[in-house]
């Protein structure tokens, strides 16, 4: 019985996960030809300071670590086979849940009316934010997008920089899990 309860809890926790990861790529591309990469340079990065500096560095560090573990080498942009870029976006979402409660047996009803229809309706509205991290791989010669991975998750407040770094590292690992696409997927 304890195993059944544990299995049910595991299924519920998995079902309630708000993380959504997706990948898309050009199936005509031979991904084996890419062995190195460079980051797309933006105007904000060329400035000495920009508003998203901490996030940018954390995402780049995580992507660099994941790609290095897969055997890719970071090189100057002129030598790169792939150009890597990332984007973030935040969407506001609203959940509206309506509950019907206190339906069923009521001991205060008179005999013959033991089963009542006393229903209370309660509606709860919850506003939350969903953050999306998108990582793009672009062929440096054709300037065409060849692979895109993304992860969307409910944003939770993180108290420390270490917690934020950990969330980014896990997210990037999930995004790049299917890069490069396996030959049987192509």
C-alpha positions as CSV (number, residue, x, y, z in Angstrom):
1,X,0.0,0.0,0.0
2,X,2.8,2.4,0.8
3,X,4.4,1.8,-2.6
4,X,1.1,2.6,-4.3
5,X,0.8,5.9,-2.3
6,X,4.4,6.8,-3.1
7,X,3.8,6.1,-6.8
8,X,0.7,8.2,-6.8
9,X,2.6,11.1,-5.2
10,X,5.4,10.8,-7.7
11,X,2.9,10.9,-10.6
12,X,1.2,14.0,-9.1
13,X,4.4,15.8,-8.6
14,X,5.5,15.1,-12.2
15,X,2.0,16.1,-13.5
16,X,2.2,19.4,-11.6
17,X,5.5,20.4,-13.0
18,X,5.2,23.7,-14.8
19,X,8.4,23.4,-16.8
20,X,7.9,23.1,-20.6
21,X,10.9,22.4,-22.8
22,X,10.9,22.3,-26.6
23,X,13.3,22.0,-29.5
24,X,13.1,22.6,-33.2
25,X,15.8,22.3,-35.9
26,X,16.3,22.1,-39.6
27,X,16.4,18.3,-40.5
28,X,18.4,19.0,-43.7
29,X,21.4,20.2,-41.6
30,X,24.3,17.8,-40.9
31,X,25.0,18.9,-37.3
32,X,28.3,16.8,-37.2
33,X,30.0,19.6,-39.2
34,X,29.7,22.0,-36.3
35,X,32.6,21.7,-33.9
36,X,33.0,25.3,-32.6
37,X,30.9,28.3,-31.9
38,X,30.9,32.0,-31.0
39,X,28.4,34.3,-29.3
40,X,26.4,36.8,-31.3
41,X,27.6,40.2,-30.2
42,X,24.8,42.7,-29.4
43,X,25.1,46.4,-29.1
44,X,24.3,46.1,-25.3
45,X,27.3,43.9,-24.8
46,X,29.6,46.3,-26.6
47,X,28.6,49.0,-24.0
48,X,30.4,48.9,-20.7
49,X,27.2,48.3,-18.7
50,X,23.7,47.1,-19.5
51,X,20.7,46.3,-17.4
52,X,20.7,42.5,-18.0
53,X,24.4,42.0,-17.3
54,X,24.2,39.5,-14.4
55,X,21.6,37.3,-16.3
56,X,23.6,37.5,-19.5
57,X,26.8,36.3,-17.9
58,X,25.0,33.5,-16.0
59,X,23.3,32.2,-19.2
60,X,26.5,32.5,-21.2
61,X,28.5,30.6,-18.5
62,X,25.9,27.9,-18.4
63,X,25.8,27.5,-22.2
64,X,29.6,27.5,-22.5
65,X,29.8,24.8,-19.8
66,X,27.2,22.6,-21.5
67,X,28.7,23.0,-25.0
68,X,32.2,22.3,-23.7
69,X,30.9,19.1,-22.1
70,X,29.6,18.1,-25.6
71,X,33.0,18.8,-27.2
72,X,32.3,22.2,-28.7
73,X,35.0,24.9,-28.7
74,X,34.4,28.6,-28.1
75,X,36.4,30.5,-30.8
76,X,36.4,34.1,-32.2
77,X,33.3,34.9,-34.3
78,X,35.3,34.9,-37.6
79,X,36.3,31.2,-37.1
80,X,33.0,29.9,-35.7
81,X,30.8,27.4,-37.5
82,X,27.9,28.3,-35.2
83,X,26.7,31.5,-33.7
84,X,24.9,31.2,-30.4
85,X,22.4,33.7,-29.1
86,X,19.8,33.7,-26.3
87,X,16.6,35.6,-25.5
88,X,14.4,35.9,-22.5
89,X,10.8,36.9,-22.2
90,X,8.3,37.1,-19.4
91,X,4.5,36.6,-19.8
92,X,1.9,37.4,-17.2
93,X,-0.6,34.6,-16.7
94,X,-3.9,34.4,-14.8
95,X,-5.4,31.3,-13.2
96,X,-9.0,31.3,-12.3
97,X,-10.2,28.3,-10.2
98,X,-13.8,27.8,-9.0
99,X,-14.6,25.3,-6.3
100,X,-17.9,23.9,-5.1
101,X,-17.8,23.0,-1.4
102,X,-20.0,21.6,1.3
103,X,-22.1,19.4,-1.0
104,X,-23.5,16.2,0.5
105,X,-24.7,15.0,3.8
106,X,-25.8,17.6,6.3
107,X,-26.8,16.3,9.8
108,X,-28.8,19.5,10.6
109,X,-31.5,18.8,8.0
110,X,-34.8,17.2,9.1
111,X,-35.4,13.5,8.5
112,X,-36.1,12.9,4.9
113,X,-33.8,15.8,4.0
114,X,-30.5,14.2,5.1
115,X,-28.8,14.7,1.8
116,X,-28.8,18.5,1.2
117,X,-27.8,20.6,-1.6
118,X,-26.0,23.3,0.3
119,X,-23.3,24.4,-2.1
120,X,-20.8,27.2,-1.6
121,X,-19.0,28.4,-4.6
122,X,-15.5,30.0,-4.2
123,X,-13.5,31.5,-7.0
124,X,-9.8,32.2,-6.6
125,X,-7.8,34.3,-9.0
126,X,-4.0,34.0,-9.1
127,X,-1.7,36.1,-11.2
128,X,1.8,34.8,-11.9
129,X,4.7,35.2,-14.4
130,X,6.1,32.6,-16.8
131,X,9.7,33.2,-17.9
132,X,11.0,31.7,-21.1
133,X,14.6,31.2,-22.1
134,X,15.4,30.6,-25.8
135,X,18.8,29.5,-27.1
136,X,19.4,29.8,-30.8
137,X,22.1,28.2,-33.0
138,X,22.8,30.0,-36.2
139,X,24.9,28.8,-39.1
140,X,27.7,31.4,-39.4
141,X,28.0,31.2,-43.2
142,X,24.3,31.3,-44.2
143,X,23.1,33.3,-41.1
144,X,20.2,30.9,-41.0
145,X,18.7,29.5,-37.7
146,X,19.5,25.8,-37.6
147,X,18.4,24.9,-34.1
148,X,16.3,26.4,-31.3
149,X,15.7,25.2,-27.8
150,X,13.5,26.8,-25.2
151,X,12.3,26.3,-21.6
152,X,9.3,28.0,-20.0
153,X,8.7,27.9,-16.3
154,X,6.8,29.7,-13.6
155,X,9.0,32.4,-12.1
156,X,9.6,32.0,-8.4
157,X,11.4,34.5,-6.3
158,X,15.0,33.4,-5.6
159,X,16.7,35.0,-2.6
160,X,20.3,34.5,-3.4
161,X,22.6,34.8,-6.4
162,X,23.6,31.1,-5.9
163,X,19.9,30.0,-6.2
164,X,19.5,32.1,-9.4
165,X,22.7,30.6,-10.9
166,X,21.5,27.1,-10.0
167,X,18.1,27.7,-11.7
168,X,19.8,29.0,-14.9
169,X,22.3,26.1,-14.9
170,X,19.5,23.5,-14.7
171,X,17.4,25.3,-17.3
172,X,20.3,25.5,-19.8
173,X,21.1,21.9,-19.3
174,X,17.5,20.9,-20.0
175,X,17.4,23.1,-23.1
176,X,20.7,21.8,-24.5
177,X,19.9,18.2,-23.6
178,X,18.9,17.5,-27.2
179,X,21.6,19.4,-29.0
180,X,22.9,18.4,-31.3
181,X,20.0,16.3,-32.6
182,X,20.7,12.6,-32.7
183,X,21.3,11.1,-36.2
184,X,18.2,9.0,-35.9
185,X,16.2,12.2,-35.2
186,X,17.4,13.8,-38.3
